[in-house]
Amino acid sequence: MAENAKRILILGLGGAGCSTIARIASTAPDGMEFAVMDCDVQTLERCAHIETRLVIGKGITDGLSAGGDLETGRRCAESSVSQIETLLSAVDLLLVVTGLGGGLGSGAAPVLARMARNAGAHSLFFTVLPFPFEGSVVQGKAHNSLHRLRTHADAIVQMPNKRIQPDGDALLTDSMERSDRTLSAGVVGLWRILSHTGLCNLDFADLHTLLRYCDATCRFSCASATGEGRAQTLIDALRVHPLADNGAIFENAPGMLVGITGGEDLTLAEAQQIMESIVPDNETCWVKMGIAIDPSFSGRISAMVLTAESWKEPLVGDGRGGLKSASGEGGQGELPGVLKPRSRAFGGSERTVWRGEDLDVPTYLRRKTKLPR
């Protein structure tokens, strides 16, 4: 690993997350770091090929599942703070795969996101949402968890099961395989563009900018293509990706990261064709592109696109070649008047500073906490 390389940890949380990560890890490229976390011992036993397996809340569930109870899932995470802090130590980017609507994933995900933020790690959650036929109670738990998760997670990729499953009378095993392929392509694709040095690099700073300014929710699309006309085939596949909403995520994206990987036969014309087809035709979209050459991709090209669903504030030049928000601060807008000069009612007194922190600045701004909607 390069001296300035960032540590990326891919974590499966809860039953659905652990099962998905177990399947992804079995075919993942060398260099990816995986971990799984659950309160159900039996679930973790099925992940024996993953070195880092963390049992949480054992004293609460006695090694069984959370029983679909969101509060039990939260307590399991809260009772295992020291274990989780050790896991997150020195992690720069935490990619979490979890299912929402159950107990452990729904309850523990917001806690994990908060702990990652406190540990100085960025967090991106790939959340699989339940089918409509699973009932309003399960749907309600999933949305409740999303609401809480948004407060601390840097970004969330929502993956409704009804979108990523095949149409028609598909076998259950085929449905599970498609879901895993969709998740795997997104997770591995993001890891690849951040970990590989290319002709035109996408690095951790680029992802940091996207996560910093996206309003908590991201979308992704990924595809591969071979043969004659492969660039156009790739573009078409990106647009019909289950999470691309028929290409709408490209047309309306306020910000996007695009990672293209190909062999030594990748041409400039192909890269240009791909970018011109997916980047919005406006001057406000923030776009960063990366191109990596991998000899194993000879005859094949792939692309992974991560888009922001909405943007907190427009980015403007900071006068030094960088970017900042229009308000001059990174992060969400301030409540009216909270950082204005003190009025005469306070006698122009000095601000309250304790241990280097200005206590007159609201806690949610000092800790860069997103306010739930």
PERA-V86675 format. One record per backbone hydrogen bond with DSSP energy under -1.0 kcal/mol. CO is the residue of the C=O (numbers start at 1). NH is the residue of the N-H. If there is no record, write none. Layout:
# PERA-V86675
CO & NH
CO & NH
This chain:
# PERA-V86675
2 & 5
7 & 92
7 & 93
9 & 95
10 & 35
11 & 97
12 & 37
14 & 18
15 & 19
16 & 20
17 & 21
18 & 22
19 & 23
20 & 24
21 & 25
24 & 27
29 & 32
33 & 10
35 & 12
36 & 54
37 & 14
38 & 56
40 & 44
41 & 45
44 & 47
47 & 50
52 & 36
54 & 38
57 & 60
57 & 61
58 & 62
61 & 64
63 & 41
66 & 69
69 & 73
70 & 74
71 & 75
72 & 76
73 & 77
74 & 78
75 & 79
77 & 80
80 & 84
81 & 85
82 & 86
83 & 87
84 & 88
88 & 91
92 & 122
93 & 9
94 & 124
95 & 11
96 & 126
97 & 13
98 & 128
103 & 107
104 & 108
105 & 109
108 & 112
109 & 113
110 & 114
111 & 115
112 & 116
113 & 117
114 & 118
115 & 119
116 & 121
117 & 120
122 & 94
123 & 155
124 & 96
125 & 157
126 & 98
127 & 159
128 & 100
129 & 161
131 & 134
132 & 135
135 & 139
136 & 140
137 & 141
138 & 142
139 & 143
140 & 144
141 & 145
142 & 146
143 & 147
144 & 148
145 & 149
146 & 150
149 & 152
149 & 153
151 & 370
155 & 125
156 & 218
157 & 127
159 & 129
160 & 163
160 & 164
168 & 170
171 & 175
172 & 176
173 & 177
174 & 178
175 & 179
176 & 180
177 & 181
178 & 182
179 & 183
180 & 184
181 & 185
182 & 186
183 & 187
184 & 188
185 & 189
186 & 190
187 & 191
188 & 192
189 & 193
190 & 194
191 & 195
192 & 196
200 & 291
203 & 207
204 & 208
205 & 209
206 & 210
207 & 211
208 & 212
209 & 213
210 & 214
213 & 312
214 & 216
216 & 156
217 & 309
219 & 307
221 & 305
223 & 303
225 & 301
227 & 230
229 & 233
230 & 234
231 & 235
232 & 236
233 & 237
234 & 238
235 & 239
236 & 240
241 & 244
244 & 249
245 & 248
247 & 250
247 & 251
248 & 252
254 & 286
255 & 308
256 & 288
257 & 306
258 & 290
259 & 304
260 & 292
261 & 302
262 & 294
263 & 266
267 & 271
268 & 272
269 & 273
270 & 274
271 & 275
272 & 276
273 & 277
274 & 278
275 & 279
280 & 282
286 & 256
288 & 258
290 & 260
291 & 199
291 & 200
292 & 262
294 & 297
295 & 298
297 & 300
301 & 225
302 & 261
303 & 223
304 & 259
305 & 221
306 & 257
307 & 219
310 & 215
314 & 326
316 & 324
322 & 318
324 & 316
325 & 328
335 & 338
337 & 340
343 & 346
343 & 348
344 & 347
346 & 349
352 & 359
354 & 357
357 & 354
358 & 361
362 & 365
362 & 366
363 & 367
364 & 369
